[in-house]
Amino acid sequence: MYNLRYHIVSIVAVFLALALGLVLGGLIGDKSGTALQTNLASGIQQQLSQIRDESTKVSAANTRLTSFGNDNLALLSKDRLTGNTILIIGAQGDASKHATQILEQSGALVVTADINAGRYKADDKSLESAKLVAGLKARYKQTDDLAALAAGFAAEWMTTPATPAPTTGTGAPTTTTVAPARPVTKALQDDGILKLSGDVPTTTSLNGVVDVALGDKDVPDSFGLTLAQAFNKQNTPTIVAQMDGVTSTLGSTAAGMHLGVTDLLGTPMGDWTVIAVLDGAPAATYGALDGADQVYPPVK
């Protein structure tokens, strides 16, 4: 992967050298200059041919290594997360699809959250979420509305809600109003701020979180990161995962927030990092990011 990129840069450098040589040769204009220009062009063409051959070999080797890594990843991750329910924050794009695939291959039940924080309006008192904010701010010591909602949402999914016992006895039946088991979740869904995929049982609690959410122009979704922070504070295994090779700043932003992160999702190293962190590896900075101590967690 990285060798191939290096050779691409080398090719560009060679083309620049060729252009410079042609310009200089044209300026000389005499026979000796023409001979110099011809020799220079011939030498550069030979170097280009050699670099193309090397690049082809590196590309083939890279493909073989990736295949080998994927085969080993399948063995390493098989059943590693069986019995766990993992939340993926971000329902759109290749990152969400890929994260879902590797998590399901590891045996996890995947729940995907499609988020749209733009629907929240603090002054819209008809919103169910807005009605809960004051109490959530006080409970979780937050000053920001969305941070308070994120804290409440995370807390609700850390425990399994109690199921009301059936009423028994004689006489006329009585009607009992039962409060929603997860009021913040219900409010966010009712207001269109959050949509959970699939039929999620009310008895489910979350065992880990992967944030891949991006906003417009591939910038990090701030509410997605706020949710990731909230789960991290609940000591839930949490990792922010950025696809390899993309220009988003999701990875660097998450690293600056001291969240577990990799920028190599879509490669065996990045995929292993996601599985390993959810399975208990330290939530640190991994991959090719500045400040990363390791490319991926130790294989165990």
C-alpha positions as CSV (number, residue, x, y, z in Angstrom):
1,M,0.0,0.0,0.0
2,Y,2.6,2.5,1.1
3,N,5.3,1.3,-1.4
4,L,2.9,1.8,-4.2
5,R,2.2,5.3,-3.2
6,Y,5.9,6.0,-3.0
7,H,6.4,4.8,-6.5
8,I,3.6,7.0,-7.8
9,V,5.3,10.0,-6.3
10,S,8.5,8.9,-7.9
11,I,6.9,8.8,-11.3
12,V,5.5,12.3,-10.9
13,A,9.0,13.5,-9.9
14,V,10.5,11.9,-13.0
15,F,8.0,13.6,-15.2
16,L,8.9,16.9,-13.7
17,A,12.5,16.3,-14.3
18,L,11.7,15.4,-17.9
19,A,9.9,18.6,-18.4
20,L,12.7,20.6,-16.9
21,G,15.3,18.8,-19.1
22,L,13.3,19.5,-22.3
23,V,13.0,23.2,-21.4
24,L,16.7,23.5,-20.7
25,G,17.5,21.6,-23.9
26,G,15.3,23.9,-25.9
27,L,17.0,26.9,-24.5
28,I,20.5,25.7,-25.5
29,G,19.4,25.3,-29.2
30,D,22.7,24.1,-30.7
31,K,23.7,20.7,-31.8
32,S,25.5,19.9,-28.5
33,G,22.3,21.0,-26.7
34,T,20.2,18.9,-28.9
35,A,22.4,15.9,-28.2
36,L,22.2,16.6,-24.5
37,Q,18.4,16.9,-24.7
38,T,18.2,13.6,-26.6
39,N,20.4,11.8,-24.1
40,L,18.5,13.2,-21.1
41,A,15.2,12.2,-22.6
42,S,16.5,8.7,-23.4
43,G,17.8,8.3,-19.8
44,I,14.6,9.4,-18.3
45,Q,12.5,7.1,-20.5
46,Q,14.7,4.2,-19.4
47,Q,14.1,5.2,-15.7
48,L,10.4,5.4,-16.4
49,S,10.3,2.0,-17.9
50,Q,12.1,0.6,-14.8
51,I,9.8,2.4,-12.4
52,R,6.7,1.1,-14.3
53,D,8.1,-2.5,-13.9
54,E,8.7,-2.0,-10.2
55,S,5.3,-0.4,-9.7
56,T,3.6,-3.4,-11.4
57,K,5.6,-5.8,-9.1
58,V,4.7,-3.8,-6.0
59,S,1.1,-3.7,-7.0
60,A,1.0,-7.5,-7.4
61,A,2.8,-8.0,-4.1
62,N,0.4,-5.6,-2.4
63,T,-2.6,-7.5,-3.7
64,R,-1.1,-10.8,-2.4
65,L,-0.4,-9.3,1.1
66,T,-3.9,-7.8,1.3
67,S,-5.5,-11.2,0.4
68,F,-3.3,-12.9,3.0
69,G,-4.2,-10.3,5.6
70,N,-7.9,-10.7,4.9
71,D,-7.7,-14.5,5.2
72,N,-6.0,-14.2,8.5
73,L,-8.4,-11.5,9.7
74,A,-11.3,-13.9,9.1
75,L,-9.7,-16.5,11.3
76,L,-8.7,-14.0,14.0
77,S,-12.1,-12.3,14.2
78,K,-14.3,-15.4,13.8
79,D,-16.8,-15.5,16.7
80,R,-14.7,-13.0,18.7
81,L,-17.7,-10.7,19.2
82,T,-20.4,-13.3,19.3
83,G,-23.1,-12.3,21.8
84,N,-22.2,-8.6,21.6
85,T,-24.4,-5.9,20.2
86,I,-22.5,-3.1,18.5
87,L,-23.8,0.3,17.5
88,I,-22.5,1.8,14.3
89,I,-22.9,5.6,14.3
90,G,-23.4,6.6,10.7
91,A,-25.7,4.8,8.2
92,Q,-24.4,6.2,4.9
93,G,-21.4,5.4,2.7
94,D,-18.9,2.7,2.2
95,A,-17.5,2.9,5.8
96,S,-20.8,2.0,7.4
97,K,-21.3,-0.9,5.0
98,H,-17.8,-2.2,5.5
99,A,-18.0,-1.9,9.3
100,T,-21.3,-3.8,9.3
101,Q,-19.7,-6.5,7.2
102,I,-16.7,-7.1,9.4
103,L,-18.7,-6.9,12.6
104,E,-21.3,-9.4,11.4
105,Q,-18.4,-11.7,10.3
106,S,-17.1,-11.6,13.9
107,G,-20.5,-12.7,15.2
108,A,-21.8,-9.4,16.5
109,L,-25.4,-8.1,16.2
110,V,-25.1,-4.7,14.5
111,V,-27.4,-1.8,15.1
112,T,-26.9,1.2,12.9
113,A,-27.8,4.8,13.9
114,D,-28.7,7.2,11.1
115,I,-28.3,10.7,12.7
116,N,-29.5,14.2,11.7
117,A,-28.7,16.7,14.4
118,G,-29.9,19.5,12.1
119,R,-33.4,18.6,13.0
120,Y,-32.9,19.7,16.6
121,K,-34.0,23.2,17.4
122,A,-33.6,24.4,21.0
123,D,-36.4,26.9,20.7
124,D,-38.9,24.4,19.2
125,K,-40.8,23.4,22.3
126,S,-42.9,20.9,20.3
127,L,-39.8,18.7,20.0
128,E,-39.8,15.8,22.5
129,S,-36.0,16.0,22.8
130,A,-36.1,19.7,23.7
131,K,-38.5,18.9,26.6
132,L,-35.9,16.6,28.1
133,V,-32.8,18.8,27.7
134,A,-33.1,20.8,31.0
135,G,-33.2,17.6,33.1
136,L,-30.4,15.9,31.1
137,K,-28.1,18.9,31.5
138,A,-28.5,18.9,35.2
139,R,-28.2,15.1,35.5
140,Y,-25.1,14.8,33.3
141,K,-23.5,18.2,34.1
142,Q,-23.6,19.4,30.5
143,T,-24.0,22.9,29.1
144,D,-24.6,21.9,25.4
145,D,-28.1,20.5,24.4
146,L,-26.8,17.9,22.0
147,A,-24.1,16.7,24.5
148,A,-26.8,16.3,27.1
149,L,-29.0,14.3,24.8
150,A,-26.0,12.2,23.8
151,A,-25.2,11.5,27.4
152,G,-28.7,10.5,28.1
153,F,-28.9,8.3,25.0
154,A,-25.6,6.5,25.9
155,A,-26.7,5.9,29.5
156,E,-30.0,4.3,28.4
157,W,-28.2,1.7,26.3
158,M,-25.7,0.7,29.0
159,T,-28.3,-1.3,30.9
160,T,-31.1,-3.6,30.1
161,P,-34.4,-2.0,30.8
162,A,-36.6,-3.6,33.4
163,T,-39.7,-5.2,32.1
164,P,-42.8,-4.4,34.2
165,A,-44.2,-7.4,35.9
166,P,-47.8,-8.4,34.9
167,T,-50.6,-7.3,37.2
168,T,-52.4,-10.1,38.9
169,G,-55.4,-10.1,41.2
170,T,-59.2,-10.1,41.2
171,G,-61.7,-7.4,40.2
172,A,-61.9,-5.2,37.2
173,P,-58.7,-4.8,35.2
174,T,-56.8,-1.6,35.7
175,T,-55.0,0.4,33.1
176,T,-51.4,1.3,33.9
177,T,-49.4,3.8,32.0
178,V,-45.8,2.6,31.6
179,A,-43.1,5.2,30.8
180,P,-40.9,4.4,27.8
181,A,-37.9,2.3,28.8
182,R,-35.6,4.6,26.9
183,P,-37.2,8.1,26.8
184,V,-34.2,9.9,25.3
185,T,-34.0,7.3,22.5
186,K,-37.7,7.6,21.8
187,A,-37.6,11.4,21.8
188,L,-34.7,11.4,19.3
189,Q,-36.5,9.0,17.1
190,D,-39.8,10.9,17.3
191,D,-38.1,14.1,16.3
192,G,-36.2,12.5,13.4
193,I,-32.8,13.2,14.9
194,L,-31.9,9.5,15.1
195,K,-33.1,6.4,13.4
196,L,-32.0,2.9,14.5
197,S,-31.9,0.2,11.9
198,G,-33.7,-3.1,12.2
199,D,-35.9,-4.5,14.9
200,V,-33.9,-3.8,18.0
201,P,-35.2,-5.7,21.1
202,T,-35.9,-3.6,24.1
203,T,-33.9,-6.1,26.2
204,T,-30.7,-5.3,24.2
205,S,-27.9,-3.3,25.7
206,L,-24.9,-2.1,23.8
207,N,-21.4,-3.7,24.2
208,G,-19.5,-1.4,21.8
209,V,-19.6,1.5,19.4
210,V,-18.0,2.3,16.1
211,D,-18.4,5.9,14.7
212,V,-18.0,6.3,11.0
213,A,-20.3,9.3,10.6
214,L,-19.4,12.0,8.1
215,G,-21.3,15.2,7.3
216,D,-21.3,17.3,4.1
217,K,-18.1,17.4,2.1
218,D,-16.7,14.5,4.2
219,V,-16.2,16.6,7.3
220,P,-16.7,14.7,10.6
221,D,-20.3,14.6,11.9
222,S,-20.0,16.5,15.1
223,F,-23.0,14.9,16.7
224,G,-21.6,11.5,15.8
225,L,-18.4,12.3,17.7
226,T,-20.4,13.7,20.6
227,L,-22.3,10.3,20.8
228,A,-18.9,8.5,20.6
229,Q,-17.6,10.6,23.5
230,A,-20.7,9.9,25.5
231,F,-20.3,6.2,25.2
232,N,-16.6,6.4,25.9
233,K,-17.4,8.1,29.2
234,Q,-19.7,5.2,30.0
235,N,-16.6,2.9,29.6
236,T,-18.1,1.3,26.6
237,P,-15.5,0.1,24.0
238,T,-15.6,2.8,21.4
239,I,-13.6,3.5,18.3
240,V,-13.8,6.0,15.5
241,A,-13.0,4.5,12.1
242,Q,-12.0,6.3,9.0
243,M,-11.7,4.6,5.6
244,D,-8.2,4.2,4.3
245,G,-7.2,6.7,1.6
246,V,-10.0,9.2,2.1
247,T,-9.3,12.9,2.7
248,S,-11.7,13.3,5.7
249,T,-10.3,14.7,9.0
250,L,-12.5,12.3,11.0
251,G,-9.5,10.4,12.3
252,S,-7.4,13.3,13.3
253,T,-10.4,15.1,14.9
254,A,-11.2,12.0,17.0
255,A,-7.5,11.6,18.0
256,G,-7.6,15.2,19.2
257,M,-10.6,14.3,21.4
258,H,-8.6,11.4,22.9
259,L,-11.0,8.8,21.4
260,G,-9.8,5.4,20.1
261,V,-9.3,5.8,16.3
262,T,-7.9,4.2,13.2
263,D,-7.7,5.7,9.7
264,L,-7.1,2.3,8.0
265,L,-10.7,0.9,7.9
266,G,-11.0,-1.2,4.8
267,T,-7.5,-2.8,5.2
268,P,-6.8,-5.9,7.3
269,M,-4.8,-3.7,9.8
270,G,-7.7,-1.2,10.2
271,D,-10.4,-3.9,10.3
272,W,-8.4,-5.8,13.0
273,T,-8.1,-2.6,15.0
274,V,-11.8,-2.2,15.1
275,I,-12.4,-5.8,16.2
276,A,-9.6,-5.7,18.7
277,V,-10.7,-2.5,20.4
278,L,-14.3,-3.7,20.7
279,D,-12.8,-6.9,22.2
280,G,-10.9,-5.1,24.9
281,A,-7.7,-3.7,23.3
282,P,-6.7,-0.2,24.4
283,A,-8.7,2.6,22.7
284,A,-5.7,4.5,21.4
285,T,-4.6,6.2,18.2
286,Y,-3.8,3.6,15.5
287,G,-2.9,3.6,11.9
288,A,-1.0,6.3,9.9
289,L,-2.3,9.2,12.0
290,D,0.1,11.7,13.7
291,G,0.7,10.5,17.2
292,A,-0.1,6.9,16.5
293,D,2.0,4.6,18.6
294,Q,1.0,1.5,16.7
295,V,-0.4,0.7,13.3
296,Y,-2.7,-1.8,14.9
297,P,-3.2,-3.5,18.3
298,P,-1.2,-6.6,19.1
299,V,-2.7,-9.8,17.6
300,K,-3.8,-12.1,20.4
